[in-house]
Amino acid sequence: MEKRIKEILALEPGEDTIKAEGWVRTKRDSKNVSFIEINDGSCLKGLQAVLDRSSFSDELISKLTTGCSVSVTGKIVKSEGGNQDVELRAENVEIIGECPADYPLQKKRHTVEFLREKAYLRPRTNLFGAVTRVRNTMAYAVHSFFQENGFVYVNTPLISASDCEGAGAQFQVTTLDLENVPKTPDGKVDYSKDFFGKLANLTVSGQLEGETYALAMKNIYTFGPTFRAENSNTTRHLAEFWMIEPEMAFCTLEGDMDCAEKFLKYIFKAVLDKNSEDMEFFNKFVLPGVIESLEHVITSPFEHMTYTEAIKHLEKNNDKFEFPVSWGVEIQTEHERYLTEEIAKRPVIVTDYPKDIKAFYMKMNEDGKTVRAMDVLAPRLGEIIGGSEREYRYDVLLDRMKELGLDPAAYWWYLDLRKYGSVPHAGFGLGFERAVRYVTGIENIRDVIPYPRYVKSCEY
């Protein structure tokens, strides 16, 4: 394969003939020379190619427009300009794909709202090129962390007949004719006529299926798309997003918290180590201080406090909040940020939440009021990871399902897992886009995924 521009920029001047392939970002013409900046997405900075106009036709020079794709060969020389160390003295230029004057990404700063409408082109911009490279590094780091620690990668199904969260906000999967839906004698939809013979939905989480593999492989993780049909038109929610969900057998909440802290620090450090140029860009143009905040997370031991302790801290400052707190309520983002930024001044792991605000699968504490849940809270964001020790006792899990009005028959296999060699086990979930948003400092979650899916929007 030909060298990427990131590699070419690191070369010393020499007599070897080098080929650079990419897209023209900018072009400047003088009387005798034309300068084009070529970028191939491998790094933020482009490669400047210098064309002696006496060696190329006016027709070719005129077709070298912003957005066109080119292949340029020549020799690397020391740059006479101050913006780069080396440049490519062009000996041959081939235009692979011309680009007309109506190319949307001209040389100016575009708003993220405009670029969202041009999602098929926005990776060519500095901002979204940097996001893509950081996202790539983080995805690689996710696999590296778990593989280095003996976890097995498991692919859980995207189509499911179970609702992990019990919330009902799911996308239905069906092959039924919606113009002529079959009905049962009592007037309900006859799902026996559907493809799977029952109601099926896109998954909201691979956790339940992941647990089955943890109770065979000990430590597993999933990393794949999940779907929530929540009518949330905010900067924090997507209908389709990627989730990372490790599950560990013979593990309690304490082990779960330890793994979550090490995992976050690992992927953040990977970005700072491998994407320094991109992070400097985010630090300068998106969120000043974002690098320092990541370094703070990496170097700080996470604070631990129970939900009850957190509520006591917050109640003392209820006058500062839009939503005052009391024991039993959901902790909002403003409360999470206050705990991390004002109380602990570092990341916080809150544990032992009231059972009434948590999912059915979380292990009940002896007090009968709280469960072995944990949320990892990060400064300037709030919750970044949610997890728990799972309820591994058959009778307790069955009673909890009934208490919440869930049909045990729909979870028969999950209950059976508690009958056949059950063990304490725990895990957590990290929304990948939420983590990318945190690392880059980008405000809107729609700008850290290639093609965002949200309410009334399913373009491309």
Solvent accessible surface area in square Angstrom, and as a share of the most:
residue,aa,sasa,rsa
1,M,244,1.09
2,E,84,0.37
3,K,91,0.38
4,R,113,0.41
5,I,1,0.00
6,K,116,0.49
7,E,87,0.39
8,I,0,0.00
9,L,38,0.19
10,A,83,0.65
11,L,52,0.26
12,E,143,0.64
13,P,63,0.39
14,G,37,0.36
15,E,141,0.63
16,D,107,0.56
17,T,86,0.50
18,I,20,0.10
19,K,70,0.29
20,A,0,0.00
21,E,80,0.36
22,G,7,0.06
23,W,104,0.36
24,V,3,0.02
25,R,54,0.20
26,T,28,0.17
27,K,56,0.24
28,R,131,0.48
29,D,78,0.40
30,S,57,0.37
31,K,182,0.77
32,N,98,0.50
33,V,39,0.22
34,S,0,0.00
35,F,48,0.20
36,I,1,0.01
37,E,51,0.23
38,I,0,0.00
39,N,7,0.04
40,D,22,0.11
41,G,36,0.34
42,S,19,0.12
43,C,12,0.07
44,L,30,0.15
45,K,84,0.36
46,G,7,0.06
47,L,0,0.00
48,Q,25,0.11
49,A,0,0.00
50,V,23,0.13
51,L,0,0.00
52,D,70,0.36
53,R,66,0.24
54,S,104,0.67
55,S,78,0.50
56,F,26,0.11
57,S,65,0.42
58,D,108,0.56
59,E,111,0.50
60,L,39,0.19
61,I,4,0.02
62,S,69,0.45
63,K,76,0.32
64,L,0,0.00
65,T,50,0.29
66,T,27,0.16
67,G,7,0.07
68,C,1,0.01
69,S,21,0.14
70,V,2,0.01
71,S,12,0.08
72,V,0,0.00
73,T,27,0.16
74,G,0,0.00
75,K,53,0.23
76,I,4,0.02
77,V,24,0.14
78,K,151,0.64
79,S,9,0.06
80,E,166,0.74
81,G,41,0.40
82,G,83,0.80
83,N,124,0.64
84,Q,28,0.12
85,D,123,0.64
86,V,10,0.06
87,E,14,0.06
88,L,0,0.00
89,R,138,0.50
90,A,10,0.08
91,E,96,0.43
92,N,84,0.43
93,V,10,0.06
94,E,95,0.42
95,I,36,0.18
96,I,109,0.55
97,G,29,0.28
98,E,116,0.52
99,C,19,0.11
100,P,91,0.57
101,A,101,0.78
102,D,114,0.59
103,Y,20,0.08
104,P,40,0.25
105,L,15,0.07
106,Q,75,0.33
107,K,153,0.65
108,K,143,0.61
109,R,199,0.73
110,H,31,0.14
111,T,82,0.48
112,V,44,0.25
113,E,100,0.45
114,F,64,0.27
115,L,5,0.03
116,R,36,0.13
117,E,120,0.54
118,K,52,0.22
119,A,2,0.02
120,Y,119,0.45
121,L,17,0.08
122,R,5,0.02
123,P,70,0.44
124,R,79,0.29
125,T,23,0.13
126,N,66,0.34
127,L,29,0.15
128,F,8,0.04
129,G,7,0.07
130,A,0,0.00
131,V,7,0.04
132,T,75,0.44
133,R,37,0.13
134,V,0,0.00
135,R,34,0.12
136,N,103,0.53
137,T,13,0.08
138,M,0,0.00
139,A,29,0.23
140,Y,142,0.54
141,A,3,0.02
142,V,0,0.00
143,H,59,0.26
144,S,22,0.14
145,F,13,0.06
146,F,0,0.00
147,Q,97,0.43
148,E,119,0.54
149,N,80,0.41
150,G,57,0.55
151,F,14,0.06
152,V,58,0.33
153,Y,85,0.32
154,V,15,0.09
155,N,118,0.61
156,T,26,0.15
157,P,63,0.40
158,L,77,0.38
159,I,72,0.37
160,S,11,0.07
161,A,57,0.44
162,S,12,0.08
163,D,21,0.11
164,C,4,0.02
165,E,62,0.28
166,G,36,0.35
167,A,80,0.62
168,G,59,0.56
169,A,26,0.20
170,Q,32,0.14
171,F,76,0.32
172,Q,90,0.40
173,V,39,0.22
174,T,46,0.27
175,T,95,0.55
176,L,22,0.11
177,D,83,0.43
178,L,135,0.67
179,E,166,0.74
180,N,113,0.58
181,V,45,0.26
182,P,38,0.24
183,K,116,0.49
184,T,41,0.24
185,P,150,0.95
186,D,106,0.55
187,G,47,0.45
188,K,139,0.59
189,V,52,0.30
190,D,19,0.10
191,Y,55,0.21
192,S,78,0.50
193,K,133,0.56
194,D,11,0.06
195,F,146,0.61
196,F,95,0.40
197,G,38,0.36
198,K,113,0.48
199,L,79,0.40
200,A,4,0.03
201,N,17,0.09
202,L,43,0.22
203,T,5,0.03
204,V,4,0.03
205,S,5,0.04
206,G,3,0.03
207,Q,12,0.05
208,L,2,0.01
209,E,32,0.14
210,G,2,0.02
211,E,0,0.00
212,T,37,0.22
213,Y,116,0.44
214,A,0,0.00
215,L,39,0.19
216,A,79,0.61
217,M,96,0.43
218,K,106,0.45
219,N,35,0.18
220,I,0,0.00
221,Y,0,0.00
222,T,7,0.04
223,F,19,0.08
224,G,17,0.17
225,P,27,0.17
226,T,6,0.03
227,F,22,0.09
228,R,50,0.18
229,A,39,0.31
230,E,75,0.34
231,N,133,0.68
232,S,29,0.18
233,N,104,0.53
234,T,57,0.33
235,T,52,0.30
236,R,60,0.22
237,H,65,0.29
238,L,14,0.07
239,A,16,0.13
240,E,54,0.24
241,F,29,0.12
242,W,89,0.31
243,M,24,0.11
244,I,0,0.00
245,E,15,0.07
246,P,0,0.00
247,E,3,0.01
248,M,13,0.06
249,A,4,0.03
250,F,143,0.60
251,C,16,0.10
252,T,60,0.35
253,L,1,0.01
254,E,94,0.42
255,G,31,0.30
256,D,0,0.00
257,M,16,0.07
258,D,70,0.36
259,C,15,0.09
260,A,0,0.00
261,E,30,0.14
262,K,116,0.49
263,F,0,0.00
264,L,3,0.01
265,K,40,0.17
266,Y,69,0.26
267,I,0,0.00
268,F,1,0.00
269,K,104,0.44
270,A,14,0.11
271,V,0,0.00
272,L,33,0.16
273,D,92,0.48
274,K,117,0.50
275,N,11,0.06
276,S,68,0.44
277,E,72,0.32
278,D,5,0.03
279,M,1,0.00
280,E,102,0.46
281,F,27,0.11
282,F,0,0.00
283,N,42,0.21
284,K,145,0.62
285,F,97,0.40
286,V,46,0.26
287,L,58,0.29
288,P,104,0.66
289,G,33,0.32
290,V,0,0.00
291,I,31,0.15
292,E,123,0.55
293,S,26,0.17
294,L,0,0.00
295,E,82,0.37
296,H,72,0.32
297,V,2,0.01
298,I,35,0.18
299,T,107,0.62
300,S,11,0.07
301,P,87,0.55
302,F,13,0.05
303,E,48,0.21
304,H,95,0.42
305,M,13,0.06
306,T,44,0.26
307,Y,0,0.00
308,T,50,0.29
309,E,83,0.37
310,A,0,0.00
311,I,4,0.02
312,K,119,0.51
313,H,62,0.28
314,L,0,0.00
315,E,78,0.35
316,K,159,0.68
317,N,22,0.12
318,N,40,0.20
319,D,129,0.67
320,K,124,0.53
321,F,21,0.09
322,E,135,0.61
323,F,109,0.46
324,P,90,0.56
325,V,7,0.04
326,S,54,0.35
327,W,103,0.36
328,G,28,0.27
329,V,56,0.32
330,E,92,0.41
331,I,18,0.09
332,Q,75,0.33
333,T,45,0.26
334,E,53,0.24
335,H,2,0.01
336,E,13,0.06
337,R,97,0.35
338,Y,35,0.13
339,L,0,0.00
340,T,0,0.00
341,E,58,0.26
342,E,93,0.42
343,I,60,0.30
344,A,19,0.14
345,K,127,0.54
346,R,67,0.25
347,P,1,0.01
348,V,0,0.00
349,I,0,0.00
350,V,0,0.00
351,T,10,0.06
352,D,27,0.14
353,Y,8,0.03
354,P,4,0.03
355,K,40,0.17
356,D,112,0.58
357,I,38,0.19
358,K,42,0.18
359,A,15,0.11
360,F,3,0.01
361,Y,10,0.04
362,M,19,0.08
363,K,41,0.18
364,M,32,0.14
365,N,30,0.15
366,E,186,0.84
367,D,77,0.40
368,G,33,0.31
369,K,122,0.52
370,T,9,0.05
371,V,1,0.00
372,R,50,0.18
373,A,0,0.00
374,M,0,0.00
375,D,12,0.06
376,V,1,0.00
377,L,1,0.00
378,A,3,0.02
379,P,20,0.12
380,R,59,0.21
381,L,10,0.05
382,G,0,0.00
383,E,50,0.23
384,I,3,0.02
385,I,1,0.01
386,G,23,0.22
387,G,5,0.05
388,S,0,0.00
389,E,4,0.02
390,R,6,0.02
391,E,2,0.01
392,Y,55,0.21
393,R,90,0.33
394,Y,70,0.27
395,D,98,0.51
396,V,47,0.27
397,L,0,0.00
398,L,37,0.18
399,D,88,0.46
400,R,7,0.03
401,M,0,0.00
402,K,122,0.52
403,E,97,0.44
404,L,79,0.39
405,G,67,0.65
406,L,35,0.17
407,D,86,0.44
408,P,35,0.22
409,A,69,0.54
410,A,48,0.37
411,Y,9,0.04
412,W,159,0.56
413,W,64,0.22
414,Y,0,0.00
415,L,8,0.04
416,D,37,0.19
417,L,30,0.15
418,R,13,0.05
419,K,108,0.46
420,Y,152,0.58
421,G,65,0.62
422,S,34,0.22
423,V,22,0.13
424,P,43,0.27
425,H,0,0.00
426,A,0,0.00
427,G,0,0.00
428,F,3,0.01
429,G,14,0.13
430,L,0,0.00
431,G,16,0.16
432,F,3,0.01
433,E,2,0.01
434,R,51,0.19
435,A,0,0.00
436,V,0,0.00
437,R,24,0.09
438,Y,3,0.01
439,V,0,0.00
440,T,0,0.00
441,G,13,0.13
442,I,11,0.05
443,E,121,0.54
444,N,22,0.11
445,I,10,0.05
446,R,24,0.09
447,D,2,0.01
448,V,1,0.01
449,I,11,0.05
450,P,75,0.47
451,Y,85,0.32
452,P,12,0.08
453,R,48,0.17
454,Y,45,0.17
455,V,40,0.23
456,K,200,0.85
457,S,23,0.15
458,C,101,0.60
459,E,112,0.50
460,Y,120,0.46
